[in-house]
Amino acid sequence: MEAKSFRKAGHSPSLLSAFLYFDVSFMIWVLCGSLSLFITKDFGLSDTQKATMVAIPILGGSVFRIPMGILADRIGAKKAGLIGMILTILPLLWGWLGGTSLLQIQSIGFLLGFAGASFAVSLSLASRWYPPQYQGLAMGIAGAGNSGTALATFFGPQLAEAYGWHNVFGLAIIPLVIVLIIYAVLAKDAPNAPAPKTMKDYLSVFKFAETWWFSIFYAITFGGFVGFASYFSIFFYDVYGDNVNPGGITKVQVGYLVTITVIAGSFFRPVGGWIADKIGGMRFLGILYSVITVSAFAIATMPSSFLVMLLYTSVMMACLGMGNGSVFQIVPQRFSKEIGVVTGIVGAAGGLGGYLLPKYILGPLKESTGSHVTGFLVVGSIVLVTTLIFIAVTRSWKKSWASTESGINF
């Protein structure tokens, strides 16, 4: 009965379109990460350079999300999505036909941020079609498009080994064009979309403290998910690869392990939104942050078995995925009229978190200490502090929002 009510409440073709756009875009966005073991071999990069290479596409996505979110509010999510996919074709062509220097690879990676910016558009398209009681589930389904990351980590290494990593960029154009056509046919902007505002009105959301807090909290959940998804290939191969351990795992097998962790995060994103609808996003996020903290410290123990490590990393990624769904169970209800730009801002903060994680924590600390232990101890400590801040901030939210008619489930 609930599933039937959910279908009637919104527009399924648009929700499907939002998911597919998000899915293929995320697949493309993390290509540099999934191909990192092959690209870095050609250029002979240091630990910090490796981390920078996989972080730059995340930075690009962070930069482009705010303008794409504003564009979705001004001209509609459908047109904005079509523009985003067309722009994404350009760096794929460059990676396929060029990409012969590290600077070119970094430039291609930054432009792949157009794919990462799909977040601000697809979630805006999905959100406007559904009432408050279904925001967590609708945003979770659309947001489950981050499962495209799993497609990149699973197929990317296999295709790179068979055809060369340059050709993988060319092959990625095929599913992108297919989704572009489907999106053009099925996607439809919601009739209740607000009228376009001035740039000053859009940016006025920065004056609300909730905008900043949502950004910080999402920098942990989404930043953690996309940052680890991009870096885990390097991490698993450094610790358990056949280059350091006789009989260790191969580059293709590393792709399989990373895919499992990514699937955990992607699959549980809509689950997180659904649970948040039931028990409240704030309450659920407090639980998730606590588990993420424990998981990071567990990973820092560096178990000798890669299967045990796979368990620790998968639990952490599942909680990060559910955290993404939980954050966006709350955001559309607080900023229903500014969902496009706020999604862009919060999403940009998430992308920035994903950039900082490998660029300034995991990569440099591995290079300076020779081990990944310190990096995960730092990550666990950061999440622990964020958890305490989250509990304090949301306690005041519950008091101030309880007197309103926002309909938010705490």
FIDO-312840 format. One record per residue: residue in three letters; z, x, y of N, C-alpha, C in turn. Coordinates in steps of 0.1 Angstrom, whole numbers, padded with zeros to 4 digits, always signed. Atoms other than C-alpha are relative to their C-alpha. Example, Ala and Ser with C-alpha at 12.3 -4.5 7.8 and 13.67 -1.06 7.14 Angstrom:
<pts>
ALA+0000+0009-0012+0078+0123-0045+0000+0009+0012 SER+0000-0009-0011+0071+0137-0011+0008-0008+0011 
</pts>
This chain:
<pts>
MET+0000+0008-0012+0000+0000+0000+0000+0009+0013 GLU-0001-0008-0012+0009+0028+0024-0013+0007+0002 ALA+0013-0007-0001-0024+0046+0016-0010-0009+0006 LYS+0009+0010-0006-0043+0014+0024+0002-0002+0015 SER-0003+0001-0015-0025+0010+0057-0004+0012+0008 PHE+0004-0012-0007-0032+0046+0066-0015+0000+0002 ARG+0015+0001-0002-0069+0041+0060-0004-0010+0010 LYS+0003+0010-0010-0070+0010+0081+0004+0003+0014 ALA-0006-0004-0013-0050+0026+0109-0010+0009+0008 GLY+0008-0010-0007-0076+0052+0117-0015-0001-0004 HIS+0014-0001+0003-0112+0063+0111-0002+0012-0010 SER+0001-0010+0010-0117+0081+0078-0011+0010+0001 PRO+0011-0010-0002-0151+0096+0085+0003+0011+0010 SER-0003-0010-0010-0138+0113+0116+0011+0009-0005 LEU-0011-0008+0006-0107+0125+0097-0006+0010-0010 LEU+0007-0009+0009-0130+0140+0070-0008+0010+0008 SER+0008-0010-0008-0152+0156+0097+0009+0010+0006 ALA-0010-0009-0006-0121+0171+0114+0004+0010-0011 PHE-0004-0009+0011-0110+0185+0080-0011+0011-0003 LEU+0011-0009+0003-0145+0200+0072-0002+0010+0010 TYR+0002-0009-0011-0149+0215+0106+0011+0011+0000 PHE-0011-0009+0001-0115+0231+0104-0001+0009-0012 ASP+0001-0007+0013-0121+0242+0068-0010+0011+0001 VAL+0011-0010-0001-0154+0260+0073+0003+0010+0011 SER-0003-0009-0011-0142+0275+0106+0011+0010-0004 PHE-0010-0009+0004-0111+0289+0091-0005+0010-0010 MET+0006-0009+0009-0131+0304+0063-0007+0012+0007 ILE+0007-0010-0007-0152+0322+0088+0009+0009+0009 TRP-0010-0007-0009-0123+0331+0111+0007+0012-0006 VAL-0007-0011+0007-0106+0353+0085-0009+0009-0008 LEU+0009-0008+0008-0137+0369+0071+0004+0015+0001 CYS-0003-0014-0001-0127+0403+0085+0012+0004-0008 GLY-0012-0002+0008-0093+0400+0068-0004+0001-0015 SER+0003+0001+0014-0108+0390+0034-0009+0011-0004 LEU+0009-0011+0003-0134+0418+0036+0006+0013+0004 SER-0006-0012-0006-0110+0443+0050+0000+0012-0009 LEU-0001-0011+0009-0107+0465+0019-0014+0007-0001 PHE+0014-0006+0001-0145+0470+0019-0004+0006+0014 ILE+0003-0005-0013-0149+0474+0057+0007+0013+0003 THR-0008-0012-0003-0121+0499+0060-0004+0012-0008 LYS+0005-0012+0008-0135+0520+0032-0011+0007+0007 ASP+0012-0005-0006-0167+0524+0051+0003+0008+0013 PHE-0003-0006-0012-0150+0534+0083+0013+0010+0000 GLY-0011-0009+0002-0119+0553+0069+0011-0002+0011 LEU-0010+0003-0010-0093+0536+0091+0015+0003-0004 SER-0014-0002+0002-0056+0543+0095+0007-0013-0002 ASP-0007+0013+0002-0029+0517+0088+0000-0008+0012 THR+0000+0008-0012-0027+0507+0124-0014-0005+0003 GLN+0014+0005-0003-0065+0505+0128-0004-0011-0010 LYS+0003+0010+0010-0067+0484+0096+0007-0013+0006 ALA-0007+0012-0005-0041+0460+0111-0006-0006+0012 THR+0007+0004-0012-0059+0459+0144-0013-0007-0003 MET+0013+0007+0003-0092+0450+0128+0002-0014-0005 VAL-0002+0014+0005-0078+0420+0110+0007-0009+0010 ALA-0008+0007-0011-0057+0410+0141-0009-0005+0011 ILE+0009+0003-0011-0086+0409+0166-0006-0014-0001 PRO+0005+0014+0000-0102+0377+0153+0010-0010+0003 ILE-0011+0009-0003-0068+0360+0155+0002-0001+0015 LEU-0001+0000-0014-0066+0371+0191-0011-0008+0007 GLY+0012+0007-0005-0101+0358+0198+0002-0015-0001 GLY-0002+0014+0001-0091+0324+0184+0011-0005+0010 SER-0010+0003-0010-0060+0324+0206-0005-0002+0014 VAL+0006+0000-0014-0080+0331+0237-0009-0012+0002 PHE+0010+0011-0001-0107+0304+0230+0006-0013-0002 ARG-0006+0014+0003-0083+0276+0219+0003-0008+0012 ILE-0003+0008-0012-0072+0266+0254-0012-0006+0006 PRO+0012+0006-0006-0107+0262+0269-0006-0010-0010 MET+0006+0009+0009-0119+0245+0237+0009-0013+0000 GLY-0008+0012-0001-0089+0221+0239-0003-0008+0013 ILE+0003+0007-0012-0097+0213+0275-0014-0006-0001 LEU+0014+0005+0002-0134+0209+0266+0001-0013-0008 ALA-0001+0012+0008-0124+0184+0239+0005-0012+0008 ASP-0005+0011-0008-0104+0164+0264-0011-0005+0010 ARG+0009+0004-0011-0132+0164+0290-0013-0006-0005 ILE+0013+0005+0005-0164+0158+0269+0001-0007-0013 GLY-0002+0006+0013-0149+0145+0237+0000+0011-0011 ALA-0001-0010+0011-0140+0163+0204-0013+0001-0008 LYS+0012-0001+0008-0173+0155+0188-0010+0011+0007 LYS+0009-0010-0007-0194+0174+0214+0006+0014+0000 ALA-0006-0013+0000-0169+0202+0217-0001+0007-0014 GLY+0001-0006+0014-0169+0207+0179-0014+0005-0003 LEU+0014-0005+0002-0207+0209+0178-0003+0013+0008 ILE+0002-0012-0008-0207+0235+0206+0007+0012-0007 GLY-0007-0011+0006-0180+0255+0188-0007+0005-0012 MET+0007-0005+0013-0200+0256+0155-0012+0008+0004 ILE+0013-0008-0004-0232+0267+0173+0004+0014+0005 LEU-0004-0013-0005-0213+0295+0191+0005+0009-0011 THR-0005-0008+0011-0198+0306+0158-0011+0007-0008 ILE+0011-0006+0008-0232+0313+0143-0004+0014+0006 LEU+0004-0012-0006-0238+0341+0168+0007+0013-0005 PRO-0006-0012+0005-0211+0366+0156-0004+0002-0015 LEU+0004-0001+0014-0221+0358+0120-0014+0007-0002 LEU+0013-0006+0000-0257+0368+0127+0002+0015+0003 TRP-0003-0014-0004-0244+0400+0144+0006+0008-0012 GLY-0006-0006+0011-0222+0408+0114-0010+0003-0011 TRP+0010+0000+0011-0251+0402+0090-0010+0011+0003 LEU+0011-0009-0003-0277+0422+0109+0004+0013+0007 GLY-0005-0012-0007-0255+0447+0127+0013+0005-0006 GLY-0013-0004+0005-0219+0457+0125+0001+0014-0005 THR+0001-0013+0005-0226+0494+0121+0010+0010+0006 SER-0010-0009-0006-0197+0508+0142+0013-0008+0000 LEU-0013+0007-0001-0160+0500+0145+0001-0009+0012 LEU+0000+0008-0012-0165+0488+0180-0007-0013-0002 GLN+0007+0013+0003-0191+0463+0168+0008-0009-0008 ILE-0008+0008+0008-0169+0451+0141+0012-0007+0007 GLN-0010+0005-0009-0141+0446+0166-0005-0011+0009 SER+0006+0010-0009-0164+0427+0189-0004-0012-0008 ILE+0003+0012+0009-0177+0405+0161+0012-0008-0004 GLY-0013+0007+0003-0141+0398+0151+0005-0008+0011 PHE-0005+0008-0012-0132+0387+0186-0008-0013+0002 LEU+0009+0011-0002-0162+0364+0188+0002-0010-0011 LEU-0003+0009+0011-0152+0349+0154+0011-0009+0005 GLY-0010+0008-0005-0124+0335+0175-0005-0014+0004 PHE+0006+0013-0002-0148+0306+0183+0003-0009-0012 ALA-0003+0008+0012-0142+0295+0147+0015-0003+0000 GLY-0015+0002+0000-0104+0299+0151+0003-0011+0011 ALA-0003+0010-0010-0106+0277+0182-0003-0015-0004 SER+0002+0013+0006-0117+0248+0160+0012-0009-0001 PHE-0012+0006+0001-0081+0240+0157+0003-0011+0011 ALA-0003+0009-0012-0078+0225+0192-0009-0012+0000 VAL+0009+0011+0000-0108+0203+0186+0002-0009-0012 SER-0001+0008+0012-0104+0191+0151+0013-0008-0001 LEU-0013+0007+0000-0067+0182+0155+0000-0011+0011 SER+0002+0010-0011-0076+0164+0188-0008-0012-0006 LEU+0008+0010+0005-0103+0144+0170+0008-0009-0010 ALA-0008+0007+0009-0079+0134+0142+0011-0008+0006 SER-0013+0006-0005-0048+0127+0162-0003-0013+0008 ARG+0002+0012-0008-0064+0101+0186-0003-0012-0008 TRP+0003+0012+0008-0074+0078+0158+0012-0006-0007 TYR-0011+0005+0007-0039+0073+0144+0013-0002+0008 PRO-0012+0003-0008-0007+0057+0156+0011+0010-0004 PRO-0011-0010+0002+0026+0076+0158+0006+0001-0014 GLN-0006-0001+0013+0039+0067+0124-0009+0007-0011 TYR+0009-0007+0009+0009+0084+0108-0004+0014+0005 GLN+0005-0012-0007+0006+0114+0131+0002+0012-0010 GLY-0002-0011+0009+0022+0138+0106-0010+0002-0011 LEU+0009+0000+0011+0000+0128+0077-0014+0003+0005 ALA+0013-0002-0005-0032+0126+0098-0003+0015+0004 MET+0001-0014-0005-0026+0160+0115+0001+0010-0012 GLY-0001-0008+0012-0016+0174+0081-0013+0001-0008 ILE+0012+0001+0008-0048+0163+0064-0011+0008+0008 ALA+0010-0008-0008-0070+0177+0093+0004+0014+0000 GLY-0004-0014-0001-0049+0208+0095-0001+0007-0014 ALA+0001-0007+0013-0052+0214+0057-0013+0007-0001 GLY+0012-0008-0001-0086+0227+0067+0003+0015+0000 ASN-0003-0014+0001-0068+0260+0069-0001+0005-0014 SER+0003-0004+0013-0075+0260+0032-0013+0008-0001 GLY+0012-0008+0000-0108+0275+0042+0003+0015-0001 THR-0005-0014+0001-0088+0308+0044-0001+0004-0015 ALA+0000-0003+0014-0086+0305+0006-0014+0003-0005 LEU+0014-0003+0003-0124+0303+0003-0004+0014+0003 ALA+0004-0014-0004-0127+0335+0022+0006+0010-0008 THR-0007-0010+0008-0101+0354+0003-0004+0000-0015 PHE+0004+0001+0014-0114+0342-0031-0014+0005-0002 PHE+0014-0004+0002-0151+0345-0027-0005+0012+0008 GLY+0004-0011-0009-0153+0371+0001-0001+0014-0008 PRO+0000-0013+0008-0143+0402-0021-0011+0000-0011 GLN+0010+0001+0011-0165+0390-0050-0014+0002+0006 LEU+0014-0001-0006-0196+0386-0028-0002+0013+0007 ALA+0001-0013-0006-0189+0418-0009-0003+0011-0011 GLU+0003-0009+0011-0188+0437-0042-0014-0001-0006 ALA+0013+0003+0006-0220+0421-0054-0011+0003+0009 TYR+0011+0000-0009-0241+0420-0023+0002+0009+0013 GLY-0003-0008-0012-0223+0442+0003+0006-0009+0011 TRP-0007+0008-0009-0200+0430+0030-0008-0005+0012 HIS+0009+0005-0011-0227+0427+0057-0006-0014-0004 ASN+0007+0012+0004-0245+0400+0037+0010-0012-0001 VAL-0009+0011+0000-0213+0379+0034+0000-0007+0013 PHE+0001+0007-0013-0215+0372+0071-0012-0009+0001 GLY+0012+0008+0000-0251+0360+0066+0002-0013-0009 LEU-0002+0011+0010-0241+0338+0036+0009-0011+0006 ALA-0010+0009-0005-0213+0322+0056-0007-0010+0010 ILE+0007+0009-0009-0239+0306+0080-0005-0012-0008 ILE+0005+0012+0008-0251+0283+0051+0010-0011+0000 PRO-0009+0012-0001-0219+0262+0048+0003-0004+0014 LEU-0003+0004-0014-0214+0263+0085-0011-0010+0005 VAL+0011+0009-0004-0248+0246+0091+0001-0013-0007 ILE-0002+0012+0008-0241+0221+0064+0011-0009+0006 VAL-0011+0007-0006-0208+0211+0080-0004-0005+0014 LEU+0005+0004-0013-0224+0210+0114-0008-0013+0000 ILE+0008+0012+0002-0249+0184+0102+0009-0012-0003 ILE-0009+0011+0004-0221+0163+0085+0008-0004+0012 TYR-0008+0003-0011-0200+0165+0116-0008-0008+0011 ALA+0009+0007-0010-0229+0154+0139-0002-0015-0004 VAL+0003+0013+0005-0234+0124+0116+0012-0009+0000 LEU-0012+0008+0003-0199+0112+0108+0011+0000+0011 ALA-0010-0001-0010-0176+0123+0136-0002-0010+0011 LYS+0001+0010-0011-0168+0097+0163+0013+0001+0008 ASP-0012-0001-0009-0145+0100+0193+0007-0013+0000 ALA-0009+0012-0001-0116+0076+0194-0002-0008+0013 PRO+0002+0009-0012-0120+0046+0218+0011+0001+0010 ASN-0011+0000-0009-0086+0052+0233+0002+0014+0007 ALA-0001-0013-0006-0094+0087+0245+0002-0001+0015 PRO-0002+0001-0015-0081+0092+0281-0011+0005+0008 ALA+0011-0004-0009-0104+0097+0310+0002+0015+0003 PRO-0001-0014-0003-0112+0133+0319+0009+0002+0013 LYS-0009-0003-0011-0087+0149+0343-0005+0013+0007 THR+0003-0012-0007-0089+0177+0368+0007+0012-0007 MET-0006-0012+0006-0081+0213+0358+0015+0001+0003 LYS-0014-0001-0004-0049+0211+0377+0009-0009-0008 ASP-0007+0010+0008-0038+0180+0358+0002+0005-0015 TYR-0001-0005+0013-0046+0197+0325+0011+0011-0001 LEU-0009-0011+0000-0026+0228+0333+0014-0004+0004 SER-0013+0004-0004+0003+0208+0346+0010-0001-0012 VAL-0009+0001+0012+0016+0205+0310+0009+0013-0001 PHE-0008-0012+0000+0029+0241+0315+0013-0002+0006 LYS-0012+0002-0007+0056+0227+0337+0011-0006-0010 PHE-0010+0006+0009+0073+0210+0307+0005+0011-0010 ALA-0007-0010+0009+0098+0231+0287-0005-0002-0014 GLU+0005+0003+0014+0086+0214+0255-0012+0007-0004 THR+0012-0007+0002+0052+0230+0259+0003+0014-0005 TRP-0003-0014+0003+0067+0265+0258+0008+0001-0013 TRP-0008+0000+0012+0092+0257+0230-0009-0003-0012 PHE+0010+0002+0011+0064+0242+0208-0008+0012-0003 SER+0008-0012+0001+0044+0273+0215+0007+0011-0008 ILE-0008-0010+0007+0072+0296+0203+0002-0003-0014 PHE-0003+0004+0014+0080+0276+0172-0013+0001-0008 TYR+0013-0001+0007+0043+0274+0163-0005+0014-0002 ALA+0003-0014+0001+0039+0311+0169+0006+0006-0013 ILE-0007-0005+0012+0063+0316+0140-0008-0006-0012 THR+0005+0007+0012+0048+0290+0115-0015+0003-0001 PHE+0015-0003+0002+0010+0293+0122-0003+0014+0001 GLY+0002-0014-0001+0012+0328+0134+0003+0008-0012 GLY-0003-0006+0013+0029+0338+0102-0010-0003-0010 PHE+0010+0003+0010+0004+0319+0081-0013+0008+0002 VAL+0013-0007-0002-0028+0333+0096+0002+0015+0001 GLY-0002-0014+0000-0013+0367+0102+0001+0006-0014 PHE-0002-0005+0014-0002+0372+0066-0013-0003-0008 ALA+0013+0003+0007-0034+0355+0053-0010+0011+0002 SER+0010-0011-0003-0054+0382+0071+0005+0014-0005 TYR-0005-0013+0003-0031+0411+0063+0004+0002-0015 PHE-0005-0002+0014-0020+0404+0027-0009+0007-0009 SER+0010-0008+0008-0052+0420+0012+0004+0014+0001 ILE-0004-0014-0003-0041+0453+0028+0013+0002-0007 PHE-0013-0001+0005-0005+0447+0018+0001+0001-0015 PHE-0001+0000+0015-0010+0439-0019-0007+0013-0005 TYR+0007-0012+0005-0035+0468-0023+0008+0012+0003 ASP-0008-0011-0003-0012+0492-0006+0012+0002-0010 VAL-0012+0000+0008+0017+0483-0028-0003+0000-0015 TYR+0003+0001+0015+0001+0474-0062-0014+0003-0004 GLY+0014-0002+0002-0035+0485-0059-0003+0012-0010 ASP+0003-0011+0009-0053+0508-0084-0002+0013+0007 ASN+0001-0013-0008-0056+0534-0056+0013+0007+0000 VAL-0013-0007+0000-0019+0541-0058+0008-0001-0013 ASN-0006+0002+0013-0009+0529-0093-0011+0000-0011 PRO+0010+0000+0011-0029+0538-0124+0001-0013-0008 GLY+0000+0013+0007-0039+0505-0140+0005-0011+0010 GLY-0004+0010-0010-0030+0487-0107-0011-0010+0002 ILE+0009+0010-0002-0048+0457-0094-0012+0005+0008 THR+0012-0004-0007-0084+0460-0081-0002-0008+0013 LYS+0002+0007-0012-0098+0448-0048-0003-0014-0002 VAL+0003+0014+0003-0112+0417-0063+0012-0008-0004 GLN-0013+0007+0004-0079+0409-0080+0009-0002+0011 VAL-0008+0002-0012-0062+0414-0047-0004-0013+0007 GLY+0005+0012-0006-0084+0386-0034+0005-0012-0007 TYR-0005+0011+0008-0072+0363-0062+0015-0002+0004 LEU-0014+0001-0004-0035+0370-0053+0001-0006+0014 VAL-0001+0005-0014-0040+0364-0016-0005-0014+0000 THR+0004+0014+0000-0059+0332-0024+0011-0009-0004 ILE-0011+0008+0005-0029+0319-0043+0010-0003+0011 THR-0010+0002-0011-0006+0325-0013-0006-0009+0011 VAL+0006+0008-0011-0031+0309+0011-0001-0014-0005 ILE+0000+0013+0006-0035+0279-0012+0013-0007+0002 ALA-0014+0005-0002+0003+0275-0011+0002-0005+0014 GLY-0002+0004-0013+0003+0274+0026-0009-0012+0005 SER+0010+0010-0003-0028+0252+0029+0004-0014-0006 PHE-0003+0012+0007-0019+0226+0003+0013-0007+0005 PHE-0012+0006-0004+0016+0221+0016+0001-0004+0015 ARG+0000+0004-0014+0006+0216+0052+0000-0015+0002 PRO-0001+0014-0001-0002+0179+0048+0013-0006-0006 VAL-0013+0004+0006+0029+0176+0026+0011+0002+0010 GLY-0009-0001-0010+0049+0190+0054+0000-0011+0011 GLY+0001+0011-0009+0035+0165+0078+0005-0013-0005 TRP-0004+0012+0006+0042+0137+0054+0015-0001-0001 ILE-0014-0001+0001+0078+0148+0048+0006-0002+0014 ALA-0005+0001-0014+0083+0152+0086-0001-0015+0005 ASP+0001+0014-0003+0071+0116+0090+0012-0008-0005 LYS-0011+0007+0007+0098+0105+0066+0014+0004+0005 ILE-0014-0004-0003+0128+0126+0075+0001+0005+0015 GLY-0001-0005-0014+0119+0138+0110-0005+0015+0001 GLY+0005-0013-0001+0100+0169+0121+0010+0011+0003 MET-0010-0010-0004+0129+0186+0138+0010+0004-0012 ARG-0009-0002+0011+0152+0182+0108-0006+0009-0011 PHE+0007-0007+0010+0126+0195+0084-0003+0014+0004 LEU+0003-0014-0005+0116+0225+0105+0012+0009-0001 GLY-0012-0008+0001+0152+0237+0106+0002+0005-0015 ILE-0001-0004+0014+0152+0238+0068-0010+0010-0004 LEU+0011-0009+0003+0118+0255+0066+0002+0014+0006 TYR-0002-0013-0007+0127+0282+0091+0011+0008-0008 SER-0010-0006+0007+0158+0290+0070-0006+0006-0013 VAL+0007-0005+0012+0137+0294+0038-0009+0011+0003 ILE+0010-0011-0004+0111+0315+0056+0008+0013+0002 THR-0008-0012-0002+0139+0339+0067+0004+0007-0013 VAL-0005-0005+0013+0153+0343+0032-0012+0006-0008 SER+0012-0005+0007+0117+0348+0018-0004+0014+0006 ALA+0004-0013-0006+0109+0376+0043+0009+0011-0005 PHE-0009-0011+0005+0141+0395+0033-0002+0003-0014 ALA+0002-0002+0014+0133+0389-0003-0012+0009-0002 ILE+0012-0008+0001+0098+0404+0002+0003+0015+0003 ALA-0003-0013-0005+0114+0434+0019+0007+0008-0012 THR-0006-0007+0012+0131+0443-0015-0011+0007-0008 MET+0011-0006+0007+0096+0453-0027+0001+0000-0015 PRO-0001+0000+0015+0099+0442-0064-0011+0007-0006 SER+0010-0008+0007+0081+0464-0089-0012-0009-0006 SER+0010+0009+0005+0062+0434-0103-0007-0008+0010 PHE+0008+0007-0010+0034+0420-0083+0001-0015-0002 LEU-0002+0014+0003+0040+0386-0100+0012-0005+0008 VAL-0012+0004-0007+0075+0385-0085-0003-0001+0015 MET+0004-0001-0014+0061+0395-0051-0009-0012+0003 LEU+0009+0012-0002+0034+0367-0055+0009-0012+0002 LEU-0009+0012-0001+0063+0342-0060+0006+0000+0014 TYR-0007-0001-0013+0081+0354-0029-0010-0004+0012 THR+0009+0003-0011+0050+0354-0007-0006-0014+0000 SER+0005+0013+0001+0038+0321-0020+0010-0011+0005 VAL-0010+0009-0006+0071+0304-0012+0000+0001+0015 MET+0000-0001-0015+0071+0318+0023-0013-0006+0006 MET+0013+0006-0006+0034+0308+0029+0001-0016-0001 ALA-0002+0014+0002+0042+0273+0015+0008-0006+0012 CYS-0009+0005-0010+0070+0269+0040-0006+0002+0014 LEU+0007-0002-0013+0049+0283+0069-0010-0011+0001 GLY+0010+0011-0001+0022+0257+0060+0007-0013+0003 MET-0007+0012-0003+0047+0229+0059+0005+0000+0014 GLY-0005-0001-0014+0061+0241+0092-0011-0003+0010 ASN+0012+0003-0009+0026+0239+0108-0001-0015+0000 GLY+0001+0015+0000+0024+0202+0097+0012-0006+0007 SER-0011+0006-0006+0059+0195+0109+0000+0001+0015 VAL+0002-0002-0015+0053+0210+0144-0009-0011+0006 PHE+0010+0009-0005+0023+0188+0148+0002-0014-0004 GLN-0005+0014+0002+0041+0157+0136+0007-0004+0013 ILE-0008+0003-0012+0061+0160+0169-0009+0001+0012 VAL+0008-0003-0012+0035+0174+0194-0008-0012+0005 PRO+0008+0011-0005+0011+0144+0195+0009-0012+0006 GLN-0008+0011-0004+0040+0120+0200+0006+0003+0014 ARG-0005-0003-0013+0054+0139+0230-0011+0001+0010 PHE+0011-0002-0009+0020+0146+0245-0013-0007-0005 SER+0011+0008+0006-0003+0118+0233-0012+0000+0010 LYS+0011+0001-0009-0024+0117+0265-0006+0014+0003 GLU+0005-0014-0002-0028+0155+0267-0002+0008-0013 ILE+0000-0006+0013-0032+0162+0230-0010+0011-0001 GLY+0010-0011+0001-0064+0183+0234+0005+0013+0006 VAL-0004-0012-0007-0051+0207+0260+0013+0006-0006 VAL-0012-0005+0005-0016+0209+0245-0002+0006-0014 THR+0003-0005+0013-0030+0214+0210-0006+0014+0002 GLY+0006-0013-0003-0051+0242+0226+0011+0011+0004 ILE-0011-0009-0005-0020+0258+0243+0009+0004-0012 VAL-0009-0003+0011+0003+0255+0213-0008+0008-0011 GLY+0008-0007+0010-0025+0266+0189-0003+0014+0005 ALA+0002-0014-0005-0032+0296+0212+0012+0009-0002 ALA-0012-0007+0003+0004+0306+0209+0002+0003-0014 GLY-0001-0003+0014+0002+0303+0172-0010+0011-0004 GLY+0010-0011+0002-0029+0325+0172+0005+0013+0005 LEU-0006-0012-0005-0011+0350+0194+0010+0006-0009 GLY-0010-0005+0009+0017+0352+0170-0006+0006-0012 GLY+0008-0006+0011-0008+0358+0142-0006+0014+0003 TYR+0006-0012-0005-0023+0386+0163+0011+0011+0000 LEU-0011-0010-0002+0011+0403+0171+0005+0005-0013 LEU-0006-0003+0013+0023+0402+0135-0006+0012-0007 PRO+0006-0012+0005-0002+0427+0120-0001+0011+0010 LYS+0004-0010-0010-0011+0445+0152+0012+0008+0004 TYR-0012-0007-0006+0024+0454+0165+0012+0001-0009 ILE-0011-0001+0009+0047+0449+0135-0004+0006-0013 LEU+0002-0005+0014+0033+0453+0100-0008+0013+0000 GLY+0008-0012+0000+0006+0479+0107+0007+0012+0005 PRO-0006-0012-0005+0024+0503+0130+0013+0004-0008 LEU-0012-0003+0008+0057+0501+0110-0003+0006-0013 LYS+0005-0006+0012+0038+0509+0078-0004+0014+0003 GLU+0005-0014-0003+0022+0539+0094+0011+0009+0004 SER-0011-0009-0005+0054+0552+0110+0010+0003-0011 THR-0011-0002+0010+0077+0547+0080-0006+0003-0014 GLY+0006-0002+0013+0052+0549+0051+0003-0011-0010 SER-0004+0011+0009+0065+0516+0037-0001-0013+0007 HIS+0000+0013-0006+0062+0479+0043+0014-0007+0001 VAL-0013+0005+0000+0099+0474+0039+0005-0004+0015 THR-0005+0002-0013+0108+0478+0076-0007-0012+0007 GLY+0007+0011-0006+0081+0454+0087+0005-0014-0004 PHE-0005+0013+0004+0094+0425+0066+0015-0002+0004 LEU-0014+0002-0005+0130+0432+0076+0000-0004+0015 VAL+0001+0004-0013+0119+0429+0112-0005-0015+0001 VAL+0005+0013+0001+0099+0397+0104+0012-0010-0003 GLY-0011+0008+0004+0130+0382+0087+0010-0002+0011 SER-0010+0000-0012+0152+0391+0117-0005-0009+0011 ILE+0006+0008-0011+0128+0375+0142+0001-0015-0004 VAL+0000+0014+0004+0126+0342+0122+0015-0005+0000 LEU-0014+0004+0000+0164+0342+0118+0005-0004+0014 VAL-0004+0003-0014+0169+0344+0156-0007-0013+0005 THR+0007+0013-0004+0142+0317+0161+0006-0012-0006 THR-0007+0011+0007+0160+0295+0136+0012-0005+0008 LEU-0012+0003-0007+0192+0297+0156-0004-0007+0014 ILE+0005+0006-0013+0173+0290+0189-0005-0014-0002 PHE+0006+0013+0003+0154+0261+0173+0011-0011-0002 ILE-0011+0010+0002+0187+0244+0162+0006-0004+0014 ALA-0006+0003-0013+0201+0247+0197-0009-0008+0009 VAL+0009+0007-0008+0170+0235+0215-0002-0014-0004 THR+0003+0013+0005+0163+0206+0193+0012-0010+0001 ARG-0012+0008-0001+0199+0194+0195+0000-0007+0014 SER+0001+0006-0014+0193+0189+0233-0011-0010+0000 TRP+0011+0009+0001+0160+0172+0225+0004-0013-0005 LYS-0004+0012+0006+0176+0147+0203+0008-0009+0009 LYS-0008+0008-0009+0200+0137+0230-0008-0006+0011 SER+0008+0005-0012+0174+0134+0258-0011-0009-0005 TRP+0011+0009+0004+0147+0118+0237+0005-0013-0007 ALA-0005+0012+0006+0170+0093+0220+0000-0012+0009 SER+0000+0012-0010+0171+0072+0252-0013-0004+0003 THR+0014+0004-0004+0133+0070+0254-0005-0008-0011 GLU+0007+0009+0010+0109+0048+0235-0012+0008-0006 SER+0011-0009+0005+0088+0078+0222-0003-0003-0014 GLY+0003+0003+0014+0091+0066+0186+0000+0013-0009 ILE-0001-0012+0008+0097+0102+0175+0011-0001-0010 ASN-0009-0001+0010+0113+0106+0142+0006+0014+0000 PHE-0007-0013-0002+0139+0134+0147+0000+0007-0014 
</pts>
